[in-house]
């Protein structure tokens, strides 16, 4: 979740020197593998490299028969950046390879498939590679950058383009802001021929045939953005090839989880095998959970308060075991499920509940705490700090429960009690 938020904010803020800062509101959870994003592009009429997917070594030859090229790209399909500079647990280096030797492709697949890839964005154990994409290499004459994203300040979509693609786009914005073009889009009007031509000329597509192809790609990119309820579709690079084609070589897509009810087929594509099982479990109950390495379990309402809670724990010499935001409209059953997830973590030696009830009714939290403690047979210390709506009644409910709950009047006191509870 935080990785997706970071990617959105990176794109949102990189143009601060050339335009107003673009802001995206919330973290999004849906992540698709590279080949799945390329399939979405292809289905919307956007040109991508021909490719085939292998999830068994015996499929390599049949995959190669579908490709017609002098050079192949072999890429491990995992949800992590830095694949090219990564390494595998079998000692093999690199999750991305280029080769002109058709016979060498199978060896690359053999060394990657079924092994764990470690990159700068994975844990030390890496991620198990279950799929390999074999693609036709593209002879690139020129690289450009195109991105459509939702912008809170503009109250709608914005198109951002640069003729300097295929590189660190943040550096381009900082050093050469004149190479960044930003256009506010009408959500109902989208990208018409006039806008498409203006942007594609700025991108440097001067030849008339290539210009028409680039305009076609750009309009189809808008169609994809709308059809899948995207928050962001970034193509870097969008290339002009030596044989005068326009191809989207790499894409990053961010999805709006609020549209899941009408994008069920799309959300069904997500592979949750790479996620922490606890995070997947939490999502079933609309809870935001991220596991950490500490021993103090945290149950908090609101992402900001959750971050502050973890900070205070650290300041008092403790270590949080997780980030867990139950949200503003939490129900009693969600409190129970949150406790269940925390109590099933063997590292958790104490649970700290920190709730500021604005929208949340503190009584709901209190009843959920009691039900969870009794039904789960909670054996570890429990520290509770409640403030806000119906807090007096909530504290009365807790005190009358007869449970050995440690209460606190403020966050610092709660954190200190939690830290003391886990000290030998």
Protein Blocks (a to p, Z undefined) as FASTA:
>chain_A
ZZmmmmmmmmmmmmmmmmccdddfbdcfbdcdfklmmmmmmmnopacddddddfbfklmm
mmmmmpccfbdcdddddddehklmgccfkopacjbdcdfblklmmmmmmmmgopacddfk
bcfkopadfbdcdddddddfbdcdddddddfklopacddddfbghiafklmmmmmmmlpc
cddddfklmpafklmmmmmmmnopablklmmmmmmmmmmmmmmmmmnopabdcddddddd
fkopacdfbdcddddfklmmmmmmmmmmpcfklpcfklmmmmmnopacdddfbfbdcdde
hjklmmmmmmmmmmnopacfbdcdebjmbcfklmmmmmmmmmmpmklmbdcdddddfklc
fklmmmmmmmmmmmnopabdcddddedehklmmmmmmmmnopacdddfbfklmmmmmmmm
mpZZ
